[in-house]
Amino acid sequence: MAKKPLILVFWEDHLGSSEWTSIQEVQSDFKPAVAKTVGFLIHEDEKTLKVADTLLDDGSVGGVALIIKSCIIGEYKVLRKSL
């Protein structure tokens, strides 16, 4: 398997509610949640990052998150060299 960089990504997640809520609460209190994902960058294309939290020696991965680039507010390499 090719070496994969270890990254930290801060991204805004969507929010939803199934509760009865006043319009005023929706206007003032509903904000995106800020998520933090740490893992190995498996794939990147023009719209997404695919990050896995586990790599196995046989080339398989686990705990994959697909993060939409338009939601990313920060991205950092954790290590200078890839693992």
KOLLUMMI-142945 format. One line per 10 residues: number of its first residue (from 1); for each residue x negated, y, z negated of N, C-alpha, C. Coordinates in pm, 1 decimal, always signed. Example, Ala and Ser with C-alpha at 12.3 -4.5 7.8 and 13.67 -1.06 7.14 Angstrom:
BEGIN
1 = -1319.0 -569.0 -780.0 -1230.0 -450.0 -780.0 -1320.0 -330.0 -780.0; -1285.0 -225.0 -708.0 -1367.0 -106.0 -714.0 -1290.0 +3.0 -787.0
END
This chain:
BEGIN
1 = -84.5 -117.8 +0.0 +0.0 +0.0 +0.0 -89.1 +124.1 +0.0; -51.2 +223.1 +79.8 -124.6 +349.4 +81.5 -110.0 +418.5 -53.1; -210.0 +494.5 -89.6 -206.1 +565.2 -217.0 -95.6 +669.9 -216.2; -31.5 +686.9 -330.3 +81.1 +779.4 -343.6 +49.7 +883.6 -450.0; +73.5 +1012.9 -421.5 +48.5 +1114.7 -522.9 +151.6 +1108.7 -635.4; +105.9 +1136.6 -756.2 +193.9 +1147.3 -872.8 +236.7 +1293.1 -883.3; +368.6 +1317.7 -882.0 +418.6 +1455.1 -878.3 +521.4 +1480.0 -988.2; +541.4 +1606.3 -1018.5 +647.0 +1653.8 -1108.4 +731.9 +1749.2 -1026.7; +863.2 +1725.5 -1024.4 +955.0 +1807.1 -946.4 +1062.0 +1864.2 -1038.6; +1080.9 +1995.8 -1032.7 +1191.2 +2062.8 -1101.0 +1296.3 +2092.0 -995.6
11 = +1420.4 +2053.2 -1022.0 +1524.7 +2072.2 -922.1 +1659.2 +2097.9 -987.8; +1744.6 +2170.7 -915.4 +1878.1 +2201.9 -965.4 +1974.3 +2091.3 -923.3; +2049.4 +2042.2 -1021.8 +2146.4 +1936.1 -997.1 +2286.9 +1994.8 -996.7; +2372.9 +1933.1 -921.4 +2512.6 +1975.2 -914.9 +2583.5 +1945.3 -1045.9; +2692.2 +2013.9 -1068.9 +2769.6 +1997.0 -1191.8 +2915.9 +1978.0 -1154.8; +2982.7 +1891.2 -1226.2 +3125.6 +1871.2 -1206.7 +3192.5 +1844.9 -1339.9; +3321.6 +1863.5 -1343.6 +3396.9 +1839.6 -1465.8 +3535.7 +1789.5 -1429.4; +3584.7 +1694.0 -1508.5 +3720.7 +1644.5 -1487.6 +3814.1 +1694.7 -1597.9; +3762.9 +1785.2 -1681.5 +3842.9 +1840.0 -1791.7 +3918.5 +1964.4 -1746.1; +4027.2 +1995.6 -1818.7 +4096.8 +2120.8 -1794.0 +4009.0 +2232.9 -1847.2
21 = +3982.8 +2331.5 -1761.7 +3891.0 +2439.7 -1795.2 +3948.7 +2571.1 -1745.3; +3933.1 +2676.1 -1823.9 +3984.3 +2806.2 -1779.6 +3898.1 +2859.9 -1665.4; +3957.5 +2943.5 -1584.7 +3884.9 +3005.2 -1474.1 +3768.6 +3087.5 -1528.1; +3788.6 +3155.1 -1640.3 +3682.8 +3236.4 -1699.6 +3562.3 +3149.9 -1738.5; +3588.5 +3029.3 -1796.3 +3478.4 +2939.1 -1832.3 +3403.2 +2890.8 -1707.7; +3478.3 +2861.0 -1602.6 +3415.2 +2815.3 -1479.2 +3325.9 +2926.3 -1422.9; +3375.4 +3048.9 -1424.2 +3299.6 +3160.8 -1368.4 +3174.9 +3192.5 -1450.7; +3181.6 +3178.2 -1583.0 +3069.4 +3220.8 -1666.6 +2979.2 +3106.7 -1714.3; +3034.5 +2987.6 -1734.4 +2958.9 +2879.9 -1798.7 +2908.7 +2770.8 -1704.7; +2963.7 +2759.3 -1586.7 +2923.2 +2651.9 -1495.9 +2799.0 +2694.8 -1417.9
31 = +2688.0 +2634.4 -1451.4 +2561.0 +2662.9 -1386.0 +2494.4 +2529.8 -1351.0; +2408.9 +2528.5 -1249.7 +2339.9 +2403.3 -1218.0 +2252.4 +2359.1 -1335.8; +2243.6 +2229.6 -1355.0 +2151.3 +2174.7 -1454.2 +2013.6 +2168.7 -1389.5; +1908.7 +2198.3 -1467.3 +1772.9 +2186.5 -1415.8 +1718.9 +2049.8 -1456.3; +1684.8 +1969.5 -1356.9 +1632.7 +1834.6 -1379.5 +1481.8 +1834.3 -1354.8; +1414.5 +1743.1 -1422.6 +1270.3 +1724.3 -1405.4 +1246.7 +1577.7 -1373.4; +1181.4 +1550.7 -1262.8 +1151.5 +1414.1 -1220.1 +1000.7 +1399.5 -1204.7; +946.2 +1293.6 -1266.0 +804.2 +1260.9 -1253.2 +795.2 +1125.0 -1185.3; +709.7 +1113.2 -1085.7 +693.5 +984.6 -1020.0 +600.4 +992.9 -900.8; +596.7 +884.0 -826.9 +511.6 +872.6 -709.8 +589.3 +916.4 -586.0
41 = +529.6 +1006.0 -508.3 +593.8 +1051.8 -385.1 +583.5 +940.5 -280.7; +697.2 +877.4 -252.0 +702.4 +764.6 -158.8 +719.7 +812.3 -15.4; +803.7 +914.2 +2.5 +831.3 +964.0 +138.4 +879.0 +1107.8 +128.3; +841.5 +1184.9 +230.0 +889.4 +1322.7 +241.6 +927.0 +1346.8 +385.7; +1044.6 +1407.7 +406.5 +1084.1 +1449.8 +540.4 +1132.4 +1594.0 +531.9; +1192.8 +1645.1 +637.9 +1229.0 +1787.0 +639.1 +1336.7 +1822.7 +536.3; +1417.2 +1726.7 +491.1 +1526.6 +1756.0 +399.3 +1508.6 +1700.2 +258.5; +1427.0 +1596.0 +240.6 +1424.5 +1526.3 +112.1 +1284.4 +1485.4 +66.8; +1274.2 +1461.5 -64.1 +1162.0 +1389.2 -123.9 +1218.6 +1259.9 -180.2; +1143.7 +1151.8 -168.6 +1182.2 +1025.1 -230.1 +1072.3 +990.1 -328.9
51 = +1108.4 +985.4 -457.4 +1013.6 +969.4 -567.0 +1048.9 +842.7 -644.4; +950.0 +756.7 -668.6 +971.0 +632.3 -744.3 +896.6 +641.4 -877.6; +958.4 +587.5 -982.6 +889.9 +590.5 -1112.8 +798.9 +470.0 -1135.0; +809.0 +367.9 -1049.1 +728.1 +246.6 -1066.4 +679.7 +194.7 -931.4; +551.2 +158.8 -925.6 +492.0 +93.8 -808.2 +440.7 -43.1 -850.0; +466.6 -144.7 -769.1 +411.1 -277.8 -794.7 +299.9 -306.5 -694.7; +208.9 -397.4 -732.5 +97.1 -433.2 -645.1 +141.4 -494.5 -512.8; +262.1 -553.2 -509.6 +309.3 -615.5 -385.6 +369.7 -514.3 -287.2; +367.2 -385.4 -322.7 +417.9 -281.7 -233.9 +560.7 -239.8 -260.1; +628.6 -304.8 -353.4 +765.9 -265.1 -382.9 +766.9 -152.3 -486.4
61 = +879.2 -80.9 -490.7 +895.1 +32.8 -580.9 +1024.5 +19.8 -658.7; +1031.9 +89.3 -769.9 +1153.9 +88.9 -850.6 +1184.1 +229.0 -901.2; +1308.1 +249.8 -942.3 +1349.9 +377.9 -998.4 +1334.9 +492.4 -899.5; +1393.9 +477.2 -782.5 +1377.4 +576.5 -676.5 +1482.7 +687.4 -689.2; +1434.7 +812.2 -681.4 +1523.1 +929.2 -677.2 +1505.8 +997.7 -542.9; +1615.5 +1029.5 -477.6 +1614.0 +1109.3 -355.6 +1651.1 +1251.4 -397.7; +1559.9 +1344.5 -374.7 +1581.0 +1483.4 -416.1 +1591.6 +1569.3 -290.6; +1698.6 +1646.3 -281.1 +1721.0 +1734.2 -166.3 +1632.3 +1857.6 -181.9; +1551.8 +1886.0 -80.3 +1453.0 +1993.8 -88.2 +1515.0 +2130.1 -118.3; +1634.3 +2156.5 -68.3 +1696.0 +2287.4 -92.7 +1730.8 +2307.5 -240.6
71 = +1727.6 +2199.9 -320.1 +1754.7 +2208.8 -464.1 +1626.9 +2222.3 -546.5; +1510.3 +2208.7 -483.9 +1383.6 +2211.1 -557.2 +1346.4 +2354.4 -593.3; +1312.5 +2374.5 -722.3 +1268.6 +2506.5 -767.5 +1120.6 +2506.6 -806.4; +1057.3 +2389.5 -810.9 +914.6 +2379.1 -838.2 +866.0 +2237.4 -813.8; +743.3 +2225.5 -763.2 +685.8 +2092.7 -735.4 +536.0 +2100.6 -761.0; +483.3 +2003.5 -836.7 +343.4 +2006.1 -876.3 +281.8 +1866.3 -865.5; +158.9 +1858.9 -818.3 +85.5 +1732.5 -824.7 +33.8 +1717.2 -966.9; +58.1 +1600.6 -1026.5 +16.6 +1576.4 -1164.7 -131.0 +1539.4 -1171.5; -176.2 +1460.5 -1074.8 -316.9 +1420.7 -1067.2 -377.8 +1474.1 -939.0; -504.6 +1502.0 -941.6 -570.3 +1554.1 -821.2 -586.7 +1447.8 -714.3
81 = -603.2 +1320.9 -756.8 -617.4 +1215.2 -657.1 -494.2 +1123.6 -662.4; -463.9 +1061.0 -552.2 -348.7 +971.7 -544.7 -382.4 +836.4 -604.3; -279.6 +765.7 -652.0 -297.6 +632.9 -709.1 -251.2 +527.2 -611.9
END
